[in-house]
């Protein structure tokens, strides 16, 4: 019973670093890909 409690606590502690990792990856992807997506959607000339 005590061992299960320790496993549950260690899983809860692992959630925050994993969420931070995936959040950082998602923002990096957005910063890299979003300008190209906006450029493709915009009808303006690149020189404008």
C-alpha positions as CSV (number, residue, x, y, z in Angstrom):
1,X,0.0,0.0,0.0
2,X,2.8,2.4,0.8
3,X,4.6,1.6,-2.4
4,X,1.5,2.6,-4.5
5,X,1.4,5.9,-2.7
6,X,5.0,6.6,-3.7
7,X,4.4,5.7,-7.3
8,X,1.4,8.0,-7.4
9,X,3.4,10.9,-5.9
10,X,6.3,10.4,-8.4
11,X,3.8,10.4,-11.3
12,X,2.3,13.6,-10.1
13,X,5.8,15.2,-9.9
14,X,6.6,14.1,-13.5
15,X,3.5,15.8,-14.9
16,X,4.8,19.3,-14.6
17,X,8.2,18.8,-16.3
18,X,6.5,16.9,-19.1
19,X,3.9,19.6,-19.6
20,X,6.7,22.2,-19.7
21,X,8.6,20.2,-22.2
22,X,5.6,19.8,-24.5
23,X,4.5,23.4,-24.1
24,X,8.0,24.6,-25.0
25,X,8.0,22.4,-28.0
26,X,4.6,23.6,-29.1
27,X,5.6,27.3,-28.8
28,X,8.8,26.6,-30.7
29,X,6.8,25.0,-33.5
30,X,4.5,28.0,-33.6
31,X,7.3,30.6,-33.7
32,X,8.9,28.7,-36.6
33,X,5.9,27.7,-38.7
34,X,3.5,30.6,-38.0
35,X,5.3,33.3,-40.1
36,X,5.3,30.9,-43.1
37,X,1.6,30.2,-42.6
38,X,0.8,33.9,-42.4
39,X,2.9,34.6,-45.5
40,X,1.0,32.0,-47.5
41,X,-2.4,33.4,-46.4
42,X,-1.5,37.0,-47.0
43,X,-2.2,38.4,-50.5
44,X,0.4,41.1,-50.3
45,X,3.6,41.2,-52.1
46,X,6.8,40.4,-50.1
47,X,8.3,43.7,-51.2
48,X,5.4,45.7,-49.8
